[in-house]
Amino acid sequence: MARVVVSVMPKAEILDPQGQAIVRALPRLGFDGVTEVRQGKRFELEVDDAIDDATLAKIAESFLANTVIEEWTVTRVDGGE
Amino acid sequence: MARVVVSVMPKAEILDPQGQAIVRALPRLGFDGVTEVRQGKRFELEVDDAIDDATLAKIAESFLANTVIEEWTVTRVDGGE
């Protein structure tokens, strides 16, 4: 078994209203100095060792991310990230 | 400026219906061998260098995560993760 992390983030040119809401809220809560926040998704998968990187890329691209507005990365982690 | 990634994941003992829906859908789509999926959130922050780890932990704990059902990690990344 292998542990895989798929990160899905809004593309840089795409407006991220959730992230913007967080940036605006932080000073009100007393936290200054955060200039940008973007919010995306993180998937942690347990996969058979037989699954190769091409298959993982296909899962991320076709199923976990909306590639019109999101970019994705696949990372294999060994023993926790 | 520093780049910080905050990962927020459902706690192990908490049911994750989104992740379970993904696990069940993958075989129908022709992807076998994924035995577990958990879905969480990933935040990418741009912060001033003056912000210390304790402040980042406070932001993650009090604002980005619901610590009743979620666990969080803060990672400083230099030049992309």
Backbone of each chain as nested JSON, in Angstrom:
{
  "chains": [
    {"id": "A", "residues": [
      {"number": 1, "name": "MET", "atoms": {"N": [0.837, -1.197, 0.0], "CA": [0.0, 0.0, 0.0], "C": [0.872, 1.246, 0.0]}},
      {"number": 2, "name": "ALA", "atoms": {"N": [0.409, 2.231, -0.691], "CA": [1.122, 3.507, -0.727], "C": [0.145, 4.619, -0.384]}},
      {"number": 3, "name": "ARG", "atoms": {"N": [0.695, 5.666, 0.182], "CA": [-0.125, 6.806, 0.55], "C": [0.169, 7.929, -0.454]}},
      {"number": 4, "name": "VAL", "atoms": {"N": [-0.909, 8.503, -0.976], "CA": [-0.779, 9.515, -2.019], "C": [-1.579, 10.738, -1.605]}},
      {"number": 5, "name": "VAL", "atoms": {"N": [-0.996, 11.902, -1.799], "CA": [-1.724, 13.143, -1.543], "C": [-1.966, 13.852, -2.866]}},
      {"number": 6, "name": "VAL", "atoms": {"N": [-3.202, 14.188, -3.126], "CA": [-3.555, 14.977, -4.304], "C": [-4.004, 16.351, -3.821]}},
      {"number": 7, "name": "SER", "atoms": {"N": [-3.29, 17.38, -4.263], "CA": [-3.663, 18.751, -3.925], "C": [-4.351, 19.382, -5.119]}},
      {"number": 8, "name": "VAL", "atoms": {"N": [-5.479, 20.009, -4.865], "CA": [-6.245, 20.667, -5.93], "C": [-6.441, 22.118, -5.514]}},
      {"number": 9, "name": "MET", "atoms": {"N": [-5.909, 23.044, -6.317], "CA": [-5.996, 24.465, -5.971], "C": [-6.619, 25.241, -7.117]}},
      {"number": 10, "name": "PRO", "atoms": {"N": [-7.343, 26.32, -6.8], "CA": [-7.84, 27.167, -7.885], "C": [-6.669, 27.74, -8.673]}},
      {"number": 11, "name": "LYS", "atoms": {"N": [-6.823, 27.806, -9.992], "CA": [-5.755, 28.371, -10.823], "C": [-5.504, 29.822, -10.432]}},
      {"number": 12, "name": "ALA", "atoms": {"N": [-4.281, 30.284, -10.672], "CA": [-3.879, 31.63, -10.244], "C": [-4.793, 32.707, -10.836]}},
      {"number": 13, "name": "GLU", "atoms": {"N": [-5.259, 32.496, -12.058], "CA": [-6.057, 33.521, -12.714], "C": [-7.539, 33.444, -12.345]}},
      {"number": 14, "name": "ILE", "atoms": {"N": [-7.885, 32.469, -11.516], "CA": [-9.28, 32.294, -11.118], "C": [-9.52, 32.975, -9.771]}},
      {"number": 15, "name": "LEU", "atoms": {"N": [-10.6, 33.725, -9.699], "CA": [-10.992, 34.363, -8.441], "C": [-11.277, 33.285, -7.395]}},
      {"number": 16, "name": "ASP", "atoms": {"N": [-10.824, 33.54, -6.163], "CA": [-11.039, 32.567, -5.092], "C": [-11.763, 33.258, -3.944]}},
      {"number": 17, "name": "PRO", "atoms": {"N": [-13.081, 33.298, -4.005], "CA": [-13.831, 34.073, -3.0], "C": [-13.656, 33.556, -1.579]}},
      {"number": 18, "name": "GLN", "atoms": {"N": [-13.485, 32.238, -1.413], "CA": [-13.276, 31.711, -0.065], "C": [-11.97, 32.235, 0.52]}},
      {"number": 19, "name": "GLY", "atoms": {"N": [-10.906, 32.19, -0.296], "CA": [-9.625, 32.698, 0.166], "C": [-9.682, 34.181, 0.483]}},
      {"number": 20, "name": "GLN", "atoms": {"N": [-10.38, 34.936, -0.372], "CA": [-10.487, 36.375, -0.139], "C": [-11.259, 36.688, 1.137]}},
      {"number": 21, "name": "ALA", "atoms": {"N": [-12.277, 35.896, 1.408], "CA": [-13.036, 36.1, 2.642], "C": [-12.136, 35.892, 3.861]}},
      {"number": 22, "name": "ILE", "atoms": {"N": [-11.26, 34.89, 3.773], "CA": [-10.352, 34.617, 4.889], "C": [-9.361, 35.773, 5.065]}},
      {"number": 23, "name": "VAL", "atoms": {"N": [-8.791, 36.258, 3.969], "CA": [-7.835, 37.366, 4.05], "C": [-8.477, 38.586, 4.698]}},
      {"number": 24, "name": "ARG", "atoms": {"N": [-9.706, 38.864, 4.341], "CA": [-10.375, 40.041, 4.904], "C": [-10.773, 39.838, 6.353]}},
      {"number": 25, "name": "ALA", "atoms": {"N": [-11.042, 38.598, 6.733], "CA": [-11.482, 38.351, 8.099], "C": [-10.331, 38.358, 9.101]}},
      {"number": 26, "name": "LEU", "atoms": {"N": [-9.149, 37.957, 8.674], "CA": [-8.035, 37.797, 9.622], "C": [-7.703, 39.068, 10.405]}},
      {"number": 27, "name": "PRO", "atoms": {"N": [-7.589, 40.261, 9.754], "CA": [-7.294, 41.465, 10.542], "C": [-8.365, 41.763, 11.588]}},
      {"number": 28, "name": "ARG", "atoms": {"N": [-9.613, 41.514, 11.247], "CA": [-10.696, 41.727, 12.21], "C": [-10.536, 40.831, 13.432]}},
      {"number": 29, "name": "LEU", "atoms": {"N": [-9.919, 39.68, 13.237], "CA": [-9.725, 38.744, 14.343], "C": [-8.403, 38.983, 15.072]}},
      {"number": 30, "name": "GLY", "atoms": {"N": [-7.662, 40.006, 14.619], "CA": [-6.423, 40.338, 15.306], "C": [-5.174, 39.747, 14.692]}},
      {"number": 31, "name": "PHE", "atoms": {"N": [-5.305, 39.138, 13.522], "CA": [-4.131, 38.561, 12.86], "C": [-3.736, 39.438, 11.679]}},
      {"number": 32, "name": "ASP", "atoms": {"N": [-2.632, 40.16, 11.815], "CA": [-2.153, 41.009, 10.728], "C": [-0.976, 40.338, 10.021]}},
      {"number": 33, "name": "GLY", "atoms": {"N": [-0.764, 40.739, 8.761], "CA": [0.425, 40.272, 8.062], "C": [0.195, 39.121, 7.104]}},
      {"number": 34, "name": "VAL", "atoms": {"N": [-1.053, 38.696, 6.957], "CA": [-1.355, 37.675, 5.947], "C": [-1.874, 38.407, 4.719]}},
      {"number": 35, "name": "THR", "atoms": {"N": [-1.154, 38.325, 3.614], "CA": [-1.486, 39.142, 2.446], "C": [-2.275, 38.396, 1.382]}},
      {"number": 36, "name": "GLU", "atoms": {"N": [-2.207, 37.085, 1.397], "CA": [-2.968, 36.334, 0.4], "C": [-3.321, 34.958, 0.962]}},
      {"number": 37, "name": "VAL", "atoms": {"N": [-4.515, 34.531, 0.667], "CA": [-4.939, 33.177, 1.032], "C": [-5.648, 32.579, -0.17]}},
      {"number": 38, "name": "ARG", "atoms": {"N": [-5.309, 31.361, -0.502], "CA": [-6.089, 30.622, -1.484], "C": [-6.514, 29.3, -0.856]}},
      {"number": 39, "name": "GLN", "atoms": {"N": [-7.764, 28.947, -1.099], "CA": [-8.275, 27.717, -0.508], "C": [-8.513, 26.675, -1.577]}},
      {"number": 40, "name": "GLY", "atoms": {"N": [-7.993, 25.492, -1.325], "CA": [-8.211, 24.386, -2.244], "C": [-8.55, 23.127, -1.482]}},
      {"number": 41, "name": "LYS", "atoms": {"N": [-8.353, 22.0, -2.14], "CA": [-8.722, 20.723, -1.541], "C": [-7.496, 19.829, -1.414]}},
      {"number": 42, "name": "ARG", "atoms": {"N": [-7.548, 18.967, -0.428], "CA": [-6.487, 17.991, -0.231], "C": [-7.13, 16.617, -0.09]}},
      {"number": 43, "name": "PHE", "atoms": {"N": [-6.697, 15.69, -0.928], "CA": [-7.19, 14.317, -0.862], "C": [-6.055, 13.418, -0.419]}},
      {"number": 44, "name": "GLU", "atoms": {"N": [-6.324, 12.551, 0.549], "CA": [-5.357, 11.54, 0.957], "C": [-5.879, 10.185, 0.527]}},
      {"number": 45, "name": "LEU", "atoms": {"N": [-5.111, 9.507, -0.321], "CA": [-5.534, 8.22, -0.882], "C": [-4.618, 7.113, -0.381]}},
      {"number": 46, "name": "GLU", "atoms": {"N": [-5.213, 5.97, -0.087], "CA": [-4.443, 4.741, 0.126], "C": [-4.608, 3.904, -1.126]}},
      {"number": 47, "name": "VAL", "atoms": {"N": [-3.501, 3.612, -1.8], "CA": [-3.602, 2.906, -3.079], "C": [-2.691, 1.683, -3.071]}},
      {"number": 48, "name": "ASP", "atoms": {"N": [-3.08, 0.678, -3.882], "CA": [-2.217, -0.496, -4.07], "C": [-0.902, -0.059, -4.704]}},
      {"number": 49, "name": "ASP", "atoms": {"N": [0.149, -0.819, -4.409], "CA": [1.449, -0.487, -4.987], "C": [1.434, -0.617, -6.508]}},
      {"number": 50, "name": "ALA", "atoms": {"N": [0.479, -1.418, -7.021], "CA": [0.43, -1.642, -8.461], "C": [0.004, -0.39, -9.237]}},
      {"number": 51, "name": "ILE", "atoms": {"N": [-0.614, 0.563, -8.562], "CA": [-1.099, 1.757, -9.264], "C": [0.075, 2.664, -9.614]}},
      {"number": 52, "name": "ASP", "atoms": {"N": [0.215, 2.958, -10.895], "CA": [1.361, 3.762, -11.314], "C": [1.0, 5.247, -11.366]}},
      {"number": 53, "name": "ASP", "atoms": {"N": [2.025, 6.058, -11.588], "CA": [1.828, 7.51, -11.557], "C": [0.858, 7.975, -12.644]}},
      {"number": 54, "name": "ALA", "atoms": {"N": [0.87, 7.296, -13.798], "CA": [-0.024, 7.713, -14.88], "C": [-1.489, 7.541, -14.469]}},
      {"number": 55, "name": "THR", "atoms": {"N": [-1.764, 6.439, -13.776], "CA": [-3.137, 6.212, -13.316], "C": [-3.538, 7.247, -12.276]}},
      {"number": 56, "name": "LEU", "atoms": {"N": [-2.619, 7.543, -11.362], "CA": [-2.914, 8.561, -10.348], "C": [-3.176, 9.917, -11.005]}},
      {"number": 57, "name": "ALA", "atoms": {"N": [-2.388, 10.23, -12.017], "CA": [-2.59, 11.498, -12.718], "C": [-3.961, 11.532, -13.382]}},
      {"number": 58, "name": "LYS", "atoms": {"N": [-4.368, 10.376, -13.944], "CA": [-5.674, 10.318, -14.602], "C": [-6.803, 10.499, -13.588]}},
      {"number": 59, "name": "ILE", "atoms": {"N": [-6.662, 9.883, -12.409], "CA": [-7.673, 10.043, -11.364], "C": [-7.775, 11.514, -10.944]}},
      {"number": 60, "name": "ALA", "atoms": {"N": [-6.612, 12.128, -10.736], "CA": [-6.614, 13.527, -10.287], "C": [-7.215, 14.435, -11.351]}},
      {"number": 61, "name": "GLU", "atoms": {"N": [-6.804, 14.203, -12.598], "CA": [-7.191, 15.114, -13.678], "C": [-8.652, 14.953, -14.07]}},
      {"number": 62, "name": "SER", "atoms": {"N": [-9.124, 13.694, -14.097], "CA": [-10.457, 13.471, -14.649], "C": [-11.539, 13.469, -13.578]}},
      {"number": 63, "name": "PHE", "atoms": {"N": [-11.13, 13.368, -12.306], "CA": [-12.146, 13.074, -11.317], "C": [-12.059, 13.993, -10.098]}},
      {"number": 64, "name": "LEU", "atoms": {"N": [-10.846, 14.246, -9.609], "CA": [-10.724, 15.026, -8.376], "C": [-10.646, 16.528, -8.644]}},
      {"number": 65, "name": "ALA", "atoms": {"N": [-10.133, 16.906, -9.783], "CA": [-10.002, 18.332, -10.101], "C": [-10.911, 18.703, -11.262]}},
      {"number": 66, "name": "ASN", "atoms": {"N": [-11.357, 19.931, -11.266], "CA": [-12.019, 20.517, -12.425], "C": [-10.957, 21.337, -13.14]}},
      {"number": 67, "name": "THR", "atoms": {"N": [-10.392, 20.763, -14.207], "CA": [-9.198, 21.368, -14.807], "C": [-9.487, 22.674, -15.542]}},
      {"number": 68, "name": "VAL", "atoms": {"N": [-10.746, 23.03, -15.673], "CA": [-11.051, 24.345, -16.246], "C": [-10.62, 25.448, -15.275]}},
      {"number": 69, "name": "ILE", "atoms": {"N": [-10.851, 25.205, -13.991], "CA": [-10.581, 26.252, -12.998], "C": [-9.557, 25.851, -11.939]}},
      {"number": 70, "name": "GLU", "atoms": {"N": [-9.144, 24.579, -11.951], "CA": [-8.255, 24.12, -10.884], "C": [-7.011, 23.452, -11.456]}},
      {"number": 71, "name": "GLU", "atoms": {"N": [-5.922, 23.552, -10.686], "CA": [-4.725, 22.795, -11.017], "C": [-4.486, 21.776, -9.914]}},
      {"number": 72, "name": "TRP", "atoms": {"N": [-3.761, 20.728, -10.235], "CA": [-3.608, 19.63, -9.282], "C": [-2.165, 19.152, -9.267]}},
      {"number": 73, "name": "THR", "atoms": {"N": [-1.78, 18.579, -8.136], "CA": [-0.489, 17.912, -8.037], "C": [-0.685, 16.605, -7.285]}},
      {"number": 74, "name": "VAL", "atoms": {"N": [0.082, 15.609, -7.668], "CA": [0.052, 14.307, -7.009], "C": [1.398, 14.089, -6.34]}},
      {"number": 75, "name": "THR", "atoms": {"N": [1.381, 13.725, -5.064], "CA": [2.616, 13.474, -4.326], "C": [2.497, 12.146, -3.605]}},
      {"number": 76, "name": "ARG", "atoms": {"N": [3.471, 11.282, -3.797], "CA": [3.514, 10.052, -3.002], "C": [4.213, 10.37, -1.693]}},
      {"number": 77, "name": "VAL", "atoms": {"N": [3.601, 9.999, -0.584], "CA": [4.226, 10.246, 0.712], "C": [4.51, 8.908, 1.382]}},
      {"number": 78, "name": "ASP", "atoms": {"N": [5.645, 8.826, 2.009], "CA": [6.026, 7.589, 2.692], "C": [6.113, 7.875, 4.176]}},
      {"number": 79, "name": "GLY", "atoms": {"N": [5.187, 7.309, 4.902], "CA": [5.212, 7.468, 6.352], "C": [4.821, 8.855, 6.813]}},
      {"number": 80, "name": "GLY", "atoms": {"N": [3.835, 9.449, 6.145], "CA": [3.293, 10.719, 6.618], "C": [4.036, 11.903, 6.061]}},
      {"number": 81, "name": "GLU", "atoms": {"N": [3.265, 12.916, 5.667], "CA": [3.844, 14.136, 5.1], "C": [4.072, 15.144, 6.208]}}
    ]},
    {"id": "B", "residues": [
      {"number": 1, "name": "MET", "atoms": {"N": [8.504, 37.928, 2.606], "CA": [7.277, 37.134, 2.522], "C": [7.605, 35.643, 2.583]}},
      {"number": 2, "name": "ALA", "atoms": {"N": [6.714, 34.931, 3.197], "CA": [6.884, 33.483, 3.285], "C": [5.597, 32.821, 2.821]}},
      {"number": 3, "name": "ARG", "atoms": {"N": [5.755, 31.64, 2.29], "CA": [4.598, 30.88, 1.835], "C": [4.339, 29.765, 2.839]}},
      {"number": 4, "name": "VAL", "atoms": {"N": [3.085, 29.654, 3.238], "CA": [2.718, 28.685, 4.272], "C": [1.553, 27.848, 3.751]}},
      {"number": 5, "name": "VAL", "atoms": {"N": [1.612, 26.557, 3.984], "CA": [0.508, 25.672, 3.629], "C": [-0.115, 25.137, 4.912]}},
      {"number": 6, "name": "VAL", "atoms": {"N": [-1.418, 25.316, 5.034], "CA": [-2.152, 24.738, 6.158], "C": [-3.041, 23.626, 5.597]}},
      {"number": 7, "name": "SER", "atoms": {"N": [-2.83, 22.421, 6.087], "CA": [-3.66, 21.29, 5.685], "C": [-4.651, 20.996, 6.803]}},
      {"number": 8, "name": "VAL", "atoms": {"N": [-5.895, 20.845, 6.421], "CA": [-6.954, 20.552, 7.388], "C": [-7.653, 19.279, 6.921]}},
      {"number": 9, "name": "MET", "atoms": {"N": [-7.597, 18.244, 7.759], "CA": [-8.188, 16.951, 7.374], "C": [-9.172, 16.492, 8.445]}},
      {"number": 10, "name": "PRO", "atoms": {"N": [-10.213, 15.758, 8.027], "CA": [-11.115, 15.181, 9.041], "C": [-10.336, 14.218, 9.934]}},
      {"number": 11, "name": "LYS", "atoms": {"N": [-10.62, 14.243, 11.229], "CA": [-9.95, 13.33, 12.149], "C": [-10.235, 11.881, 11.76]}},
      {"number": 12, "name": "ALA", "atoms": {"N": [-9.31, 10.991, 12.109], "CA": [-9.418, 9.588, 11.696], "C": [-10.731, 8.955, 12.165]}},
      {"number": 13, "name": "GLU", "atoms": {"N": [-11.192, 9.356, 13.343], "CA": [-12.392, 8.709, 13.891], "C": [-13.679, 9.355, 13.378]}},
      {"number": 14, "name": "ILE", "atoms": {"N": [-13.551, 10.371, 12.548], "CA": [-14.729, 11.06, 12.021], "C": [-15.078, 10.507, 10.644]}},
      {"number": 15, "name": "LEU", "atoms": {"N": [-16.349, 10.227, 10.451], "CA": [-16.835, 9.763, 9.154], "C": [-16.562, 10.835, 8.102]}},
      {"number": 16, "name": "ASP", "atoms": {"N": [-16.119, 10.418, 6.912], "CA": [-15.838, 11.379, 5.841], "C": [-16.659, 10.992, 4.62]}},
      {"number": 17, "name": "PRO", "atoms": {"N": [-17.9, 11.456, 4.543], "CA": [-18.782, 11.009, 3.458], "C": [-18.268, 11.389, 2.068]}},
      {"number": 18, "name": "GLN", "atoms": {"N": [-17.595, 12.534, 1.946], "CA": [-17.063, 12.917, 0.635], "C": [-16.012, 11.913, 0.172]}},
      {"number": 19, "name": "GLY", "atoms": {"N": [-15.095, 11.567, 1.094], "CA": [-14.062, 10.596, 0.746], "C": [-14.657, 9.236, 0.402]}},
      {"number": 20, "name": "GLN", "atoms": {"N": [-15.676, 8.829, 1.162], "CA": [-16.292, 7.527, 0.901], "C": [-16.999, 7.508, -0.446]}},
      {"number": 21, "name": "ALA", "atoms": {"N": [-17.606, 8.62, -0.806], "CA": [-18.259, 8.706, -2.119], "C": [-17.225, 8.539, -3.23]}},
      {"number": 22, "name": "ILE", "atoms": {"N": [-16.048, 9.124, -3.041], "CA": [-14.994, 9.009, -4.055], "C": [-14.512, 7.564, -4.156]}},
      {"number": 23, "name": "VAL", "atoms": {"N": [-14.263, 6.922, -2.994], "CA": [-13.806, 5.522, -3.01], "C": [-14.801, 4.637, -3.754]}},
      {"number": 24, "name": "ARG", "atoms": {"N": [-16.079, 4.867, -3.528], "CA": [-17.08, 4.015, -4.167], "C": [-17.225, 4.319, -5.652]}},
      {"number": 25, "name": "ALA", "atoms": {"N": [-16.949, 5.563, -6.039], "CA": [-17.125, 5.936, -7.448], "C": [-15.973, 5.461, -8.322]}},
      {"number": 26, "name": "LEU", "atoms": {"N": [-14.772, 5.385, -7.767], "CA": [-13.592, 5.085, -8.593], "C": [-13.699, 3.762, -9.36]}},
      {"number": 27, "name": "PRO", "atoms": {"N": [-14.117, 2.648, -8.727], "CA": [-14.225, 1.405, -9.509], "C": [-15.223, 1.516, -10.662]}},
      {"number": 28, "name": "ARG", "atoms": {"N": [-16.319, 2.23, -10.439], "CA": [-17.298, 2.415, -11.521], "C": [-16.691, 3.153, -12.705]}},
      {"number": 29, "name": "LEU", "atoms": {"N": [-15.687, 3.982, -12.426], "CA": [-15.032, 4.764, -13.477], "C": [-13.836, 4.022, -14.071]}},
      {"number": 30, "name": "GLY", "atoms": {"N": [-13.606, 2.802, -13.583], "CA": [-12.525, 2.005, -14.148], "C": [-11.211, 2.089, -13.396]}},
      {"number": 31, "name": "PHE", "atoms": {"N": [-11.22, 2.724, -12.217], "CA": [-9.987, 2.811, -11.441], "C": [-10.075, 1.875, -10.244]}},
      {"number": 32, "name": "ASP", "atoms": {"N": [-9.326, 0.791, -10.296], "CA": [-9.318, -0.148, -9.176], "C": [-8.06, 0.037, -8.34]}},
      {"number": 33, "name": "GLY", "atoms": {"N": [-8.142, -0.394, -7.081], "CA": [-6.94, -0.411, -6.251], "C": [-6.811, 0.765, -5.299]}},
      {"number": 34, "name": "VAL", "atoms": {"N": [-7.812, 1.644, -5.267], "CA": [-7.796, 2.715, -4.27], "C": [-8.68, 2.262, -3.113]}},
      {"number": 35, "name": "THR", "atoms": {"N": [-8.085, 2.089, -1.947], "CA": [-8.831, 1.477, -0.846], "C": [-9.37, 2.5, 0.144]}},
      {"number": 36, "name": "GLU", "atoms": {"N": [-8.793, 3.682, 0.17], "CA": [-9.311, 4.683, 1.098], "C": [-9.059, 6.076, 0.549]}},
      {"number": 37, "name": "VAL", "atoms": {"N": [-10.02, 6.953, 0.734], "CA": [-9.859, 8.355, 0.354], "C": [-10.401, 9.203, 1.484]}},
      {"number": 38, "name": "ARG", "atoms": {"N": [-9.66, 10.199, 1.869], "CA": [-10.193, 11.193, 2.797], "C": [-10.015, 12.566, 2.158]}},
      {"number": 39, "name": "GLN", "atoms": {"N": [-11.052, 13.386, 2.27], "CA": [-10.987, 14.707, 1.651], "C": [-10.909, 15.783, 2.719]}},
      {"number": 40, "name": "GLY", "atoms": {"N": [-9.961, 16.665, 2.558], "CA": [-9.827, 17.797, 3.461], "C": [-9.576, 19.072, 2.688]}},
      {"number": 41, "name": "LYS", "atoms": {"N": [-9.037, 20.045, 3.378], "CA": [-8.818, 21.355, 2.779], "C": [-7.345, 21.71, 2.789]}},
      {"number": 42, "name": "ARG", "atoms": {"N": [-6.95, 22.497, 1.822], "CA": [-5.581, 22.985, 1.751], "C": [-5.64, 24.498, 1.581]}},
      {"number": 43, "name": "PHE", "atoms": {"N": [-4.975, 25.199, 2.469], "CA": [-4.893, 26.652, 2.392], "C": [-3.458, 27.05, 2.078]}},
      {"number": 44, "name": "GLU", "atoms": {"N": [-3.282, 27.938, 1.101], "CA": [-1.96, 28.487, 0.809], "C": [-1.968, 29.948, 1.224]}},
      {"number": 45, "name": "LEU", "atoms": {"N": [-1.087, 30.299, 2.157], "CA": [-1.047, 31.668, 2.693], "C": [0.265, 32.339, 2.316]}},
      {"number": 46, "name": "GLU", "atoms": {"N": [0.183, 33.613, 1.984], "CA": [1.385, 34.457, 1.861], "C": [1.433, 35.309, 3.112]}},
      {"number": 47, "name": "VAL", "atoms": {"N": [2.49, 35.165, 3.9], "CA": [2.538, 35.882, 5.167], "C": [3.849, 36.66, 5.285]}},
      {"number": 48, "name": "ASP", "atoms": {"N": [3.801, 37.742, 6.069], "CA": [5.009, 38.499, 6.372], "C": [5.99, 37.613, 7.128]}},
      {"number": 49, "name": "ASP", "atoms": {"N": [7.279, 37.894, 6.938], "CA": [8.296, 37.107, 7.643], "C": [8.183, 37.272, 9.155]}},
      {"number": 50, "name": "ALA", "atoms": {"N": [7.557, 38.38, 9.582], "CA": [7.442, 38.648, 11.013], "C": [6.506, 37.661, 11.723]}},
      {"number": 51, "name": "ILE", "atoms": {"N": [5.636, 37.026, 10.97], "CA": [4.667, 36.11, 11.6], "C": [5.362, 34.826, 12.051]}},
      {"number": 52, "name": "ASP", "atoms": {"N": [5.241, 34.518, 13.318], "CA": [5.949, 33.34, 13.832], "C": [5.043, 32.113, 13.817]}},
      {"number": 53, "name": "ASP", "atoms": {"N": [5.644, 30.984, 14.128], "CA": [4.918, 29.715, 14.053], "C": [3.742, 29.664, 15.026]}},
      {"number": 54, "name": "ALA", "atoms": {"N": [3.912, 30.32, 16.195], "CA": [2.827, 30.292, 17.172], "C": [1.586, 31.003, 16.625]}},
      {"number": 55, "name": "THR", "atoms": {"N": [1.815, 32.123, 15.928], "CA": [0.691, 32.853, 15.337], "C": [0.03, 32.019, 14.242]}},
      {"number": 56, "name": "LEU", "atoms": {"N": [0.848, 31.379, 13.421], "CA": [0.289, 30.53, 12.368], "C": [-0.531, 29.39, 12.969]}},
      {"number": 57, "name": "ALA", "atoms": {"N": [-0.036, 28.819, 14.042], "CA": [-0.776, 27.737, 14.697], "C": [-2.112, 28.251, 15.215]}},
      {"number": 58, "name": "LYS", "atoms": {"N": [-2.094, 29.496, 15.75], "CA": [-3.332, 30.049, 16.281], "C": [-4.346, 30.283, 15.154]}},
      {"number": 59, "name": "ILE", "atoms": {"N": [-3.861, 30.789, 14.013], "CA": [-4.752, 31.002, 12.868], "C": [-5.355, 29.676, 12.417]}},
      {"number": 60, "name": "ALA", "atoms": {"N": [-4.509, 28.658, 12.3], "CA": [-4.996, 27.354, 11.831], "C": [-6.004, 26.766, 12.812]}},
      {"number": 61, "name": "GLU", "atoms": {"N": [-5.663, 26.859, 14.09], "CA": [-6.468, 26.186, 15.102], "C": [-7.791, 26.893, 15.356]}},
      {"number": 62, "name": "SER", "atoms": {"N": [-7.743, 28.242, 15.361], "CA": [-8.931, 28.967, 15.784], "C": [-9.82, 29.359, 14.621]}},
      {"number": 63, "name": "PHE", "atoms": {"N": [-9.289, 29.274, 13.394], "CA": [-10.01, 29.919, 12.307], "C": [-10.156, 29.016, 11.084]}},
      {"number": 64, "name": "LEU", "atoms": {"N": [-9.098, 28.309, 10.72], "CA": [-9.162, 27.518, 9.491], "C": [-9.694, 26.105, 9.737]}},
      {"number": 65, "name": "ALA", "atoms": {"N": [-9.471, 25.571, 10.926], "CA": [-9.931, 24.218, 11.22], "C": [-11.023, 24.247, 12.274]}},
      {"number": 66, "name": "ASN", "atoms": {"N": [-11.904, 23.283, 12.202], "CA": [-12.856, 23.016, 13.276], "C": [-12.258, 21.873, 14.086]}},
      {"number": 67, "name": "THR", "atoms": {"N": [-11.639, 22.207, 15.21], "CA": [-10.831, 21.203, 15.912], "C": [-11.67, 20.121, 16.589]}},
      {"number": 68, "name": "VAL", "atoms": {"N": [-12.984, 20.28, 16.581], "CA": [-13.826, 19.19, 17.093], "C": [-13.753, 17.99, 16.143]}},
      {"number": 69, "name": "ILE", "atoms": {"N": [-13.734, 18.276, 14.858], "CA": [-13.793, 17.18, 13.882], "C": [-12.592, 17.15, 12.941]}},
      {"number": 70, "name": "GLU", "atoms": {"N": [-11.722, 18.16, 13.003], "CA": [-10.627, 18.226, 12.039], "C": [-9.291, 18.373, 12.749]}},
      {"number": 71, "name": "GLU", "atoms": {"N": [-8.244, 17.838, 12.107], "CA": [-6.888, 18.085, 12.576], "C": [-6.167, 18.92, 11.518]}},
      {"number": 72, "name": "TRP", "atoms": {"N": [-5.122, 19.632, 11.935], "CA": [-4.478, 20.564, 11.01], "C": [-2.965, 20.458, 11.147]}},
      {"number": 73, "name": "THR", "atoms": {"N": [-2.279, 20.799, 10.072], "CA": [-0.826, 20.92, 10.113], "C": [-0.437, 22.191, 9.377]}},
      {"number": 74, "name": "VAL", "atoms": {"N": [0.616, 22.836, 9.856], "CA": [1.15, 24.038, 9.22], "C": [2.54, 23.718, 8.698]}},
      {"number": 75, "name": "THR", "atoms": {"N": [2.787, 24.025, 7.428], "CA": [4.092, 23.767, 6.815], "C": [4.57, 25.027, 6.104]}},
      {"number": 76, "name": "ARG", "atoms": {"N": [5.768, 25.467, 6.425], "CA": [6.363, 26.56, 5.658], "C": [7.014, 25.978, 4.419]}},
      {"number": 77, "name": "VAL", "atoms": {"N": [6.703, 26.534, 3.261], "CA": [7.309, 26.047, 2.027], "C": [8.145, 27.163, 1.428]}},
      {"number": 78, "name": "ASP", "atoms": {"N": [9.291, 26.785, 0.898], "CA": [10.185, 27.789, 0.302], "C": [10.311, 27.486, -1.17]}},
      {"number": 79, "name": "GLY", "atoms": {"N": [9.716, 28.353, -1.961], "CA": [9.823, 28.172, -3.403], "C": [9.053, 26.983, -3.923]}},
      {"number": 80, "name": "GLY", "atoms": {"N": [7.834, 26.812, -3.385], "CA": [6.975, 25.776, -3.952], "C": [7.182, 24.442, -3.271]}},
      {"number": 81, "name": "GLU", "atoms": {"N": [6.074, 23.753, -3.048], "CA": [6.123, 22.47, -2.353], "C": [6.254, 21.361, -3.377]}}
    ]}
  ]
}
